Amino acid sequence: MTLASVYTRKAIDQCTPQTTSQVETELRQQIQVLQTVQKTHKLRDPRNSIQKLKNQTQQLAAVVDIWWSWVDSCLESSGCDADVRLWVKQQLLPALYWQQQEKRTKNPDLRRDYQIACQQAFSSLNRHPVTAYLAHQSFQSWLHWASWMVSKFQRCSSSVEGRNGYLSQVYHNRRGLSAGATESHDDHP
């Protein structure tokens, strides 16, 4: 189980954007799991990566509220109606975000989760009344803007899970763990 999959499942279940405090809480819980696995299996951490992650949790999580603040500012300055602003935030951005994540990931388990989230988000977007009443040109304009905004969002877990992240290194190097040892951390919530 990865941090991204935890966030994905919660986001799919809750159908609401996460706040900085929610992401920070999730990160702290996952760090506890990492520390437990490290201690239980006597994993070396010569770079003190887990402690570095722990020290950066607040800054990593803050990206979420900063991005949403930027979205709000852009939408307010656009002069669009309140119902269109809500539609963009609650329907269009989530659909395009999940679509982007589905395209980017190479992890088959995450891809499956992202496909589910993407299908649910696009289904909700297509059923929404604002989608039906927007003129084609206006819809295309919002689609272009939202795609651009989504491309600027950086998942806060990428420094942990990304190509050079700690979990990626542990996964690829296996750090001398047996198959049973690597599966044991999947059982933690």
N, C-alpha and C positions, 0 to 999 in steps of 0.2 A: 504494500500500500504506500502511495506517495502522498506528499502534502497536497499536490494538485488534485488527486483523486478524492481526498477528504473534502476539499473545498468544492469540487465539482458536485459530489453527491449532496452536500448540504445545500448548495445553490439550486440544484434541481429540485430537491424536496421543498425548500422554502420559497423558491421563485422570487426572491428579493435580493438586491445587491447587498453584499456584506459591508459592514463598517470597519473602520480601522480597529476599533476595540474588539470586534468579533475575530478579525484576522489575527490580531495580536494574541488573543486568548488561544486560538487554534495553534498558532506557532509555538507558544509556550508549552502547550500540551504535547505537541510533537517533539519538541526539544527534550521534554521529560522522557519520552519514549526512547529517543536516541541515547540519552544518558543511561537509561536502564539497560538497553541493548549493549551499549559500550561496556558498561560495568559487568554485566552478566557474562558476556563472552570475551571479556578482557581484551577488547579491541584497542589498538594503539591509536593515538591521535596526536602525533608529534607536532602538528601545526596548531593544535588547540582549536580546531575548527568549530567544535560544538560550542565552546565558550565564546568564540568570536561571533557565531550566529546568535547566541543568547544576548550578547551585548548590542546587537544590531536589530533585534526584534522590533522595537518601537519604530525605528526609522524605516524598516522594511514594510511594516504594516501601514505606515502613514501614507504610502503611495496611493492607497485606495481612496481615502478622503480627499487627497490633493487632486486626483484625477476627477472625482465627482464634482468637486468645487469648480474645476476648470469647465466641465460639461455645463454646470449650472450657469456659470458666467457667460459662456458662449450662447446658451439658449436664451438667457435674459436679454442679451444684446441683439438677438436676432429679431425681436419684436413679434414672435409667434404667440399664438393663443396658449393659454394654460393647458388646455386639453392636448394640444400638439406637443408641448414640452413634456407632459407626462407620458404620452405615447412614445416619444423618442427615448426617454429614460427607462421606461418599463417594458417596452416592446422591441423597438428597433435596435437599440444598442445591445441588449442581451442576445438577440438573434444573431447579429453580426459578430459579436464576441465569440459565441460558441462555434459559429462557422469558422472563424479564424483559428480557434484552438484545434478544431477537428482537422483542418488542413495542415497545421504546423507539427502536430505531435507524430512521433514515430512509434510511440508505445501503444501496442494493440489494445491493452486494457483501457488506457485513457481515451484512445480513439473511440472505443465503444461507448464510454460514458459521455464523451463530447458529442457523438452522433445522437444519442438520446436527448441530451440537453438542446442541441441544435434543432432537432425535429420538434420538440415541445415548444421551443421559443418561436420558431417560424409558424407553427400551427396557431399559437396564440396571436402572433403578429397578423396573420392572414384573417383571423376572425374578428380582429379589433375594428370598431366602427370608424376610427380615424383613418385606418388603412383604406377603407372603402370610400371615404368621401374626399380624400386628397386627390387633386388633379395629378395626372401622370408626371408632368414636368416637376411639380412640387415634390412628389414622392421620390423621383430620381435624384433631385437635389438633396433631400434629406438622406437618402441612401448613400450618396457620395460623401456627404459630410460625416455621417455616422461611421462609415468604413474608415475614413481618415482618422477619426477620433479613436476608434477601437485599435487601430494600428499603433497608436501612441501609448496605449496602456501597457505597462510592463507588469506581469504577474510578480507579486512580491516573493513567491517561492522560487523563482528562477535562479537566484543566487545559491539556493540550497540544492535544488534539483537539476539545474541547468547543466549544460555540457561540462562545465568546470566545477560544479557544485559538489559539496561533500557527499551527498547521497549517491550521486553519479559515480564518484570515485570509489566508494565502498561497493556499489553494485558491480562496476566493471572489474575491479581488482579482486573482489570477493574477500580480500584481506585474510585469506586462509580459513574462511568459515566453511563449515559443512553445509550441505543443503538444508538440513534440519535447523541449523542455527540461523540461516537467512530467512527461513519461513517463520520463525518464532516472532519476529517483530511485526509480522502481518496480523498477528492475533490481537495486538493492542488497539484500543479504540482510537 
